[in-house]
Amino acid sequence: MKKTCGKTIDISRISLNDKKTAEMLSNGDTGAVFQMESAGMKKLVKDLKPKCFADLIPTVALYRPGPLASGMVEDFIAGKHGTKKVEYLHQKLEPILKETFGVILYQEQVMQIVQALAGFSLGQADLLRRAMGKKKAEILLAQKENFLQGCEKNGVEKNLAERIFELLLNFADYGFNKSHSAAYALIAWQTAYLKAHFPAEFMAAMLSSVMDSDKIAVYVELTKKMGIKILPPDVNFSGVHFEVENGAIRFALSAIKNLGEFAISGVVKVRESGGEFKSLLDFCSRVNLRDFTRKSIENLIKCGAFDSIDSRRTALVESIEFAFTEGSRKNKDAANGQGGLFGEEIISKTEKTLPNISERPKIEILAWEKEAFGFYMSGNPLEEFAETFSGFIKIEEIQRGKFHNNQNVRIGGLVTETRQITTKRGDLMANITLEDLSGKIGVTIFPVVFNKCMDFILADEIIIVSGKVDMSGDKIKIVANEILRAQDYTPDIYLTVAENLQEKVLDVLKKNSGESAAYFKISGRWRKQNLKVAITENLRAELTNLIGAENFRVY
């Protein structure tokens, strides 16, 4: 923070009523915030709309199976926002439960209730709290009698006392310690404050803290959505960790596969003492190659870390053996004090003699990046099929529950994982994970469908799945009834056209002849037209002007 902002932040002295932090949380912008990242917690925080740190304390206690299933969360939120009148079973409960709007939320409240109503000592109250937490029936039975007797002495009606004790017993399933909740909430508030006020520095720190490719991919995407640019790794600019550079975040070299922190620290020291690297051979000649393997050098090239020196990644990969061998020789000469009489001449000559070979296709370069990072960085193979998939359902919409069980859907995406299974009858089937630009989902492929697509449901293949939504398990998935390669798919166009515009629309379609079928919705039914069209940007523009974008779909 001092380096990039000129400020030193004492996290223990930040404002606990900061408006910017509260607004960010209330908007559900909780990515990378401690304990607040899950979809469920995001919704809870949005519903609660915290205005300060104190408002966050109940969230940890509320976001657990017991309160979520019992209706406590809804009662708490309704009470907080004044949409429901808060009622107390006894007047002595109001000062205890006022902060939680009549809901028994914390273990400390249980102890206060039995002290206020039944005159329990602090020791007796703690014994009851522990018995409830461990559900010890014999102790609870004995304590119930003590509680009822104490309530009677204090003028609390027996039926009401019985009702309150049953309420306390129900609480045992989801009781939480307030001090724990406050501790979690404080860390959540502190991380939210840093994200709200120092977004680039915060996300750089978060990315450096995880160093796991799956988590890095999530935080890289979050960083981009926050409007912060991610700069590619670079042997001349990147450090060991993710760092802020002119408001952007420079990718860390140590986050590249097969590269350790010790090796990268050596790279940074060599660069700082001897200046920027001028070529691949210059790099291999100056760093300690005992800290590297050919594979680690290859990954640096494949992910683009040498692009600022020479962007011909394919040619550089082909030069690794020579650079590594010559670099090792120069390392050895330097260790023996010989210095290498013709070292600079060799480096200069090599810079001009990289193999003259064509660069690999973009999709292969992206595959290289995924190999080095564990995820796609500068692009995504799915972008090539954006037009084809534009009319399909997004996976994120299915995951949000927008479609009901057994509803037919069509999705397109990248296969990220495949698991083949042999059924009890000896037939082959598979479970795959399919990912589009919005999210990922599991797809079950039973034997009849699997036999038709087993050759191309491999990792990194782009496919189109037609099937039914399955909500029967813990996670929403798709049961496939047809799978095609994306490149083999020809989309159709569906148009809702007023009768007086049908001839004009047909004229437009005829001018754009191609391979896709066209359907008109006439009298509530879809009818195939006797022509084939090419679905181009020009066609889309003409149809948008004629009937409106909402009246045609491509899928």
ZITADA-V635158 format. One record per pair of residues at least 6 apart in sequence whose ideal C-beta (glycine too) atoms are under 7 Angstrom apart, sorted by the first residue. I is the first residue (numbers start at 1). J is the second residue. Records with the same first field share a line. If there is no record, write none. Layout:
I->J / J
//
This chain:
1->7 / 8 / 9 / 198 / 201
2->8
4->201 / 244
5->198 / 201
11->190
14->190 / 193
16->52 / 53 / 189
17->52
18->193
20->196 / 197
21->189 / 192 / 193 / 196
22->50 / 51 / 52
24->192 / 195 / 196
25->45 / 50 / 192
26->46 / 49 / 50
28->42 / 45 / 46
30->36 / 37 / 41 / 42 / 45
31->37 / 222
32->195 / 203 / 206 / 219 / 222
33->188 / 191 / 192 / 195
34->187 / 188 / 191
35->41 / 60 / 184 / 188
36->42 / 45 / 188
40->63
41->63
44->59 / 62 / 63 / 73
45->59
47->77
48->55 / 59 / 77 / 80
50->56
53->185 / 186 / 189
56->185 / 188 / 189
57->181 / 182 / 185
58->76 / 100 / 105 / 181
59->185
60->181 / 184 / 185
61->105 / 106 / 176 / 181
62->72 / 73 / 76
64->174
66->173 / 174
67->73 / 174
70->174
72->103
75->102 / 103
76->100 / 101 / 103
78->84
79->86 / 101 / 102
80->101
86->101 / 102
87->102
88->94 / 97 / 102
89->160 / 163 / 164
90->117 / 156 / 160
92->116 / 117
93->113
96->109 / 112 / 113 / 116
97->103 / 104 / 109
104->110 / 167 / 171
106->176 / 177 / 178
107->129 / 175 / 176 / 177
108->178
110->129 / 132 / 168 / 171 / 175
111->125 / 126 / 129
113->168
114->120 / 125 / 128 / 147
115->125
117->151 / 154 / 156 / 164
118->147 / 150 / 151 / 154
119->150 / 153 / 154
120->150
128->143
131->139 / 140 / 143
132->140 / 168 / 169 / 172 / 175
133->172 / 175
135->172
144->165
147->161 / 165
148->158 / 161
151->161
152->158
194->202
195->202
199->226 / 228
200->228 / 244 / 247 / 249
201->244
203->219 / 223 / 226 / 228 / 249
204->242 / 243 / 244 / 249
206->219
207->216 / 219 / 242
208->241 / 242 / 252
210->216 / 219
211->255
213->373 / 374 / 375
216->255
217->374 / 375
220->230
223->230 / 249
224->230
228->248 / 249
229->248
230->248 / 249 / 251
231->245 / 248 / 249 / 250 / 251
232->251 / 304 / 307 / 377 / 378
233->251 / 253 / 256 / 303 / 304 / 305
234->305 / 308
235->267 / 277 / 283 / 300 / 305 / 306
236->271 / 276 / 277 / 308
237->250
238->250 / 251 / 252 / 253
239->252 / 268
240->252 / 253 / 254 / 261 / 264 / 265 / 268
241->252
242->249 / 250 / 251 / 252
243->250
253->259 / 264 / 267 / 305
254->260 / 261 / 264
256->299 / 300 / 303 / 372 / 373
257->299 / 372 / 374
258->293 / 295 / 296 / 299
259->296 / 299
262->291
263->291 / 292
266->287 / 288 / 291
267->287
270->286 / 287
271->277
274->286
277->283 / 309
278->309
279->309 / 310 / 347 / 350 / 351
280->306 / 316 / 319 / 323
281->323 / 326 / 327 / 347 / 350
282->347
284->323 / 324 / 326 / 327
285->327 / 330 / 343 / 347
288->331
289->324 / 327 / 328 / 331
294->320 / 324
297->320 / 324
298->317 / 320
299->372
300->306
301->313 / 316 / 317
302->313 / 317 / 368 / 369 / 371 / 372
303->369 / 372 / 373 / 377
304->378
306->316
310->316
312->354 / 359
313->359 / 365
314->357 / 359 / 360
315->354 / 355 / 357
316->354
318->355 / 357
319->354 / 355
326->346
330->340 / 343
333->339 / 340
363->381
366->376 / 379 / 381
367->460
369->376 / 377 / 378
370->376
380->437
381->414 / 462
382->413 / 414 / 436 / 437 / 462
385->412 / 462 / 486
388->412 / 486 / 489 / 491
389->412 / 436
390->554
391->491 / 553 / 554 / 555
392->410 / 411 / 412 / 555
393->409 / 410 / 411
394->436 / 438
395->411 / 413 / 436 / 438 / 439 / 440 / 441
396->438 / 439
398->409 / 441 / 469 / 476
399->439 / 441 / 476
403->409 / 469
404->469
405->469 / 470 / 471
406->468 / 469
407->468 / 469
408->468
409->467 / 469 / 478
410->464 / 466 / 555
411->434 / 436 / 465 / 478
412->436 / 464 / 486
413->434 / 435 / 436
414->435 / 460 / 462
415->432 / 434 / 457 / 458 / 459 / 460 / 461 / 463
416->433 / 435 / 440 / 459
417->432 / 433 / 459
418->430 / 432 / 457 / 458 / 459
419->430 / 431
420->428 / 430
421->429 / 430 / 431
422->428
423->429 / 447
427->447
428->447 / 450 / 454
429->445 / 446 / 447 / 450
430->445 / 450 / 457
431->442 / 444
432->443 / 445 / 457
433->440 / 442
434->440 / 441 / 443 / 465
441->476 / 477 / 478
442->475 / 477
443->465 / 477 / 478 / 480
444->477 / 479 / 480
445->457 / 480 / 483
449->480 / 481 / 482 / 483
453->483
456->463 / 485
457->463 / 483
462->486
463->483 / 484 / 485 / 486
464->484 / 486 / 489
465->478 / 480 / 483
466->481 / 482
467->478 / 479 / 480 / 481
468->479
469->476 / 478
470->477 / 478 / 479
490->515 / 516
491->516 / 535 / 554 / 555
492->516 / 517 / 519
493->516 / 518 / 533 / 535 / 552 / 554
494->519 / 526 / 552 / 553
495->505 / 518 / 519 / 520 / 521 / 547 / 551 / 552
496->521 / 551
497->505 / 520 / 547 / 551
501->546 / 547
502->520
504->546
505->546 / 547
508->542 / 543 / 546
509->518 / 531 / 533
510->531
512->533 / 534 / 536 / 538 / 539
513->532 / 533 / 534
514->532 / 533 / 534 / 535
515->532
516->532 / 533 / 534 / 535
517->528 / 532
518->529 / 531 / 533
519->526 / 527 / 528 / 529
520->527 / 529
533->539
535->554
543->552
//
